Amino acid sequence: MTELEALQQKHREEAARKRAKLKERKARAHRLIERGAILEAAINEICPAESFTNADIQKIIYFAILSPATADYISELGR
């Protein structure tokens, strides 16, 4: 393999790593958006989600998740 071919191979590998990282980042962003929409839809069943601050939402989530019944349920799902 010539020096040029080695350099080209190195650049192809770096480009592939960057594409994979971008794909992972986009998948994570999509997952977070979906889950946020699910949370907002559930909260809208009670009252408008827009009336809550991010701090309020954080408190609601922690309150709900840290209850013993919810923790047991999550543990069962996560087997």
PEVENPE-V636579 format. One record per pair of residues at least 24 apart in sequence whose C-alpha atoms are under 8 Angstrom apart, sorted by the first residue. I is the first residue (numbers start at 1). GAP is how many residues later the second one is. Records with the same first field share a line. If there is no record, write none. Layout:
BEGIN
I = GAP  GAP
END
This chain:
BEGIN
none
END
